[in-house]
Amino acid sequence: MSDTLGLLEEALQLARELGYRVREEPLGDLTGGGCTIGGTKHVLLNIEHAPAERLDRLLAALA
């Protein structure tokens, strides 16, 4: 689990360095994902989900 948390933190830092605005919020049943609003790239992650699932969602948005 700690490896997953470390990878998630690294991926979050990378996303921000690439210009993404990352928000981690409780989203209920929604998983989150990436989108572009007004030319700005955003990634929403469901803070209620396990770190591994958030990491998967973040990496999918960056791909």
C-alpha positions in Angstrom: 0.0 0.0 0.0 2.8 2.5 0.8 4.3 1.8 -2.6 1.0 2.7 -4.2 0.7 5.9 -2.2 4.3 6.9 -3.2 3.4 6.2 -6.9 0.2 8.2 -6.6 2.1 11.1 -5.1 4.7 11.0 -7.9 1.9 10.8 -10.5 0.1 13.7 -9.0 3.3 15.8 -9.0 3.9 14.8 -12.7 0.3 15.7 -13.7 0.7 19.2 -12.1 4.1 19.7 -13.8 2.4 18.8 -17.1 -0.1 21.6 -16.5 -3.1 19.6 -15.2 -5.2 21.0 -12.4 -5.8 18.0 -10.1 -8.7 17.9 -7.6 -9.3 15.1 -5.2 -12.8 15.3 -3.8 -15.6 13.0 -2.6 -17.5 12.1 -5.8 -19.9 9.5 -4.5 -20.2 6.7 -7.1 -18.3 8.6 -9.8 -14.8 7.6 -10.5 -13.6 10.9 -11.9 -11.3 11.4 -14.9 -9.8 14.0 -17.2 -11.3 16.8 -19.1 -10.4 20.2 -20.7 -12.3 23.3 -19.7 -11.4 26.6 -21.4 -8.1 25.2 -22.6 -7.1 24.1 -19.1 -6.6 20.4 -18.4 -8.3 19.0 -15.3 -8.3 15.7 -13.5 -10.9 14.9 -10.9 -10.2 11.9 -8.5 -12.6 10.4 -6.1 -10.9 10.7 -2.7 -13.2 8.0 -1.3 -11.6 5.4 -3.6 -8.5 3.3 -2.8 -5.2 4.8 -3.8 -4.6 2.1 -6.4 -7.9 3.0 -8.1 -7.1 6.8 -8.0 -3.7 6.0 -9.5 -5.2 4.0 -12.3 -7.7 6.8 -13.0 -4.9 9.4 -13.0 -2.7 7.5 -15.3 -5.6 6.9 -17.7 -6.2 10.6 -17.8 -2.6 11.3 -18.5 -2.3 8.7 -21.3 
